[in-house]
């Protein structure tokens, strides 16, 4: 199985889709430099999710990303079980469930490890699982989180929820740490057409090897529920402009 198609080896877009038709249009608009997100939370059970996601895989050469659904940690096991059966190109996962998921899905899928801003530059919250999120937050240095994520079999840190530019100083420290420790990064939460360039530029300029920015609700048509292709084209043009 071929892996994710990063533009110039650096950037791949991650956005949601609500139909195979929409997914195909997104793939075409980005010249396949994208993984389309399908949320496990949209299905009543594992079986129906697997059945439907296989249709997407066939239609878009497996350029799909199995999602939790707004970072919902209670979906961690559904994501792991689905990914174990279909082997998508990309997997979203809580920090604590990385090892379980990697064992289920094998070595090929690109899997992130979700950490959160904590209000302290140079640190992140790793207690993003369904039980740990209810406890006193586990705040650790970014470098430690990266080392632990590597041990859990992850390929990147998913930094969520960023709130767009609200946590930008913390994000800069995360980007620098990822670059210094040769780890990949997935900025997520509140990213839109206005702040996309700044957020992506920070990660690129820091020297992060591979970046997967998630642009979700801000580019979804509220009436149809589909991702707007004209917005995808704008984002892809920005990627082409700033990736050296």
N, C-alpha and C positions, 0 to 999 in steps of 0.2 A: 504493500500500500504506500502510495506517495504521501508525503506529509503536507503540511500547510504551505501555501504558496505566498511567501512574503515578498512584497514589492522591494526590489533591489536587496533582497535578503534581510530587510529590516522591519517592514511594517505590514500588518494584515488587519483589515477592518473586521469588527465583530458587530453585527446588527441583527435585529429580530426579523422573523418572517411569519406570515400567517397562512401562506399557501405555497404550493409548488410553483405556481405561475410567478408569484412575487419573488420567490427564492431564485428562480432562473433569471429574472430581470436584474436582481441585485448582483448575481454572479457575472452577468454580461457587462453591467455598468462599471464593474471594478476590474474587469479582465482577469477574473478568478482570484484576485488578491483579497479574499474575504472568507469568513466562515459565518454561515447564517445560523442564528440562535433559535433553537426549538426548546421550549420550557417543559420540563418534566411535570411541573405543577398543572399543566393544561390537560393532563390525562388522568382518568380515574384509577388506572392501575398500570403495572409494568407491561403487561401483555399488549394492551392497546397502544401504549407509547412505542414499544418496539415495532409493532406492525406498521404504524404510521411513519415513524422515522426511517424505516427501511425504504419506504417509497421516496422520501426526500433524498436519501443517500444515492439511490439509483438515478434520480433526476439531475443531481448536481455533483456527481462524482465524489460523494462523501464529504463535500465541503460544509459539514454541519458542526454545530457546537451544542452539546447537550447542556442545558441550563437548569439552575435550581428554581428560578422564578423570583426575581427581586432579592436575590441572595438569601432566600428562605432556607435556613439550615435544616429544617425538618425534612427537606427533600434530599438530603445527602445520600441516603441509602437507595432511593429511587434512581438517582443519577448514577450511582455505582453499578446497580443491577442492570440498568438499561445499557450503560456503556460496556459492561462486560459481555453483553449479547451482540451489540451492533458494531463495536469498535469505531466510534466516530473519529474524525480528525482532531476534534477539540472537546475538552471536558472542563466544565466549571465545578469547583468543589470547595467545601469548607476546609479550613486549615487542618482540622483534626481528623478528617476522613480521607486524607490523601493516600495513606498506606493501604487501606482497605480497597480503595478504588483502583490503585495501580495494580494490585494483585488480581483484581477482577478483570481489568481491561487489557492487561499486558503492557508491553513496553512502547508500542507505537503511538497511541494517541498523545497529543500535546495537552497536558493537564495543568491547570493553575491551582494555586493554593490561596484561599481568600484571607486577607488580613485587612484590618480597618484602621482609619485614622484614630488617634487617641488624644489629640490636643497637645502633644509633646513632640517637638521636632527631633528626628533621629530615632523615634520609637514607633512601634505599631502594636495594635491589639491582635493577638492570635487566638483568643477565645471566641471563635466564630461558629462553633458547633452548637447543636440544639440545647445541650445541657450546660456547656461551659459559658454560653452567652448569658445565662441567668445568674452566674456567680460573679464575684469580684473580678473585674477584668484582668486578664493576664497581659501585661504590658512588657514588651521586651525590645532590646535594641534591634534595629532593622537587620543588621548583620547576623544576629542570632536567629531571627525569623527565617532569613534566607538559608542559613545552614540547616535548620530544622526542616524546612520545606524540601530541600535537596534530599535529606535523609528519608523523607516520606514519599519520595519518587516524583515530586512535582517538577515542572519545567519553568514555572514563572510565579511571581506574586500577582494576585489579583487585588488591586488596591480599591476597596469599596466600603462605604459610599463616600466618594470624594466631595460631592456637593458642588460639582463644577470647579470654580476657582477658590472656593471657601477654605480649602485645606492645602493651598498651593505651596506654602513654605514646607509643610510636612512632606508633600509629594516630591519636592526637589531633593530632599534628603533621601527619600526612598529610591528615587531614580539614580542618584549618585552611588548609593550602596549597591544597587543592582549592577551598575556598570563596573564598579570596583570588584565585585564578587562573581562576575560573569554569570549573571542570572537575568532572566527575561522579565518583562513587566506588562501588566494589563490595567491601565487606568480605567476606572469605571464609576459611573454615577454622576448625573447632572452634566454630562458632556453634550454640547450642542454645536450648531454651525458657527456660533460666535466665539466660543472658547476653544474649539477643537485644535486650531493651529497653535495656540500658545501652549496647551497641554502636551501635544505631540512634540513640539519643538524642545520643550524642557527635557523630555526623555531622550530625544535624539542627540541633543547637545551634550547631555551628560555622558553619552556613549553607551547607552543600553543597547545590547546586541539586537534583540528582537522585541518589538512592541506590538501589542494587540489592543488598541483603544476600542472600548465598547461604547457605541452610540445607539441608545435604545429609544426611549419614549419621546425624546425631542424631535425625532424625524418620522414618527408614526402618524399617519392620517387618522384622526379621531373618528371619522365617519366609517371608514372601511377597515381600520385595524391593520392596514398594510403599511410597510415601510415605503416612504416616498422616494421613488427612483431619482427624481430631480435632485433631492438632497444627497443621495448617495453619490451622484456625479460630482456635486460640489466638494464633498469630503475627499473623494478620490483625486480630484484635481489638486486639492491642498496637499495631499500625500505626495503626488508627483512633483509638486513645486518645491517642497522643503526637504525631501529625502535626497541626500547627496550620495 
